[in-house]
Amino acid sequence: MEFDVATAERQALVLLATAGQRLFVSVELIAGSMSVSYRSSDSSVQRVNAPGALSDGLWHHVVASITNTVCMLTKSRRSTNTI
């Protein structure tokens, strides 16, 4: 998934997607940084954090990709900070 976000909040649930009781993916702001949590194929919960703060009020582009048990999370500052 890809999305753009601008916020000054340090804690927030950005997205929660579930499929039954076992499968889920959540995208959160934790202490100002983006984090993705998901239940892997072995039923354990995995968390991946993107380095750097996102809660600076500027626009950022976030890309999260989960394939089987591998998760990639990247963020970059947008070149333009207008809506």
N, C-alpha and C positions, 0 to 999 in steps of 0.2 A: 504494500500500500504506500501511497505517497500523499503528502498533504503539506500545506503551508500553515504556519501558526505564528502569531505574535501575542505575547502575554507578559505580564509582570508578576503573575502568580508563581509561587514556588512549589505548591502542592496542588495537583488536579488529576482527575481521571479524564483522559482525553477520549478514549474509545474502549468499549468492552464488547467483545463478540463471543457468544457461546453456542455450542452445538451439543445439546444434552447436558448431562451432569459431568462428563469427563473432559470434554474439549473446551478450551477457552484461549483467547488472546486478549491481553489488555495493554493499552498504551497509557502511560502515566507520566506526570511530572513529579519527580521526587527530589526535594532539595534543589529545585531549579533546573535539574537535568532530565532529559528524556529517557524513559525506561520502557522496555517491552518485556512482558511476562507471558509465558505460554506453557501449556502442559505438553510435554514431549511424548513420544511413542512408548516410553517405558513408564509412563504415568507420573514422572517427577515434574515438578514445576521448575522451569528455567527462567532466568532473568538476564537480559542484556541491556547495558547502559551505554548511551552515547556520551563521549567526553565533552566537557564544556557546558556552560550555563545556557539555558534557553529563555530564562525569565528576565530578559533585559528590555522588553517592550518593542524589540525590533522583529521584523519578519524573518523566519527561518524556514527552510525546506527540509522536510523529514522523509526518509525512505526506510521502510521496514520490510524485510523479506524473510519468510520462514519456509524452509524446504526440509521436510522430514524432521530431523532433530537439529538442524543448523539454522541459526537466526543471525541476520545481519541488520544493523541499525546505523544509519548515517544521518548527519544533519549538516546543513551548510547555510550561511547567511545569504539571503536573497540579495541580488544586486540592486534592487529597488525596494524601498521601504514604504511604498504607498499601497493603499488598498486597491 
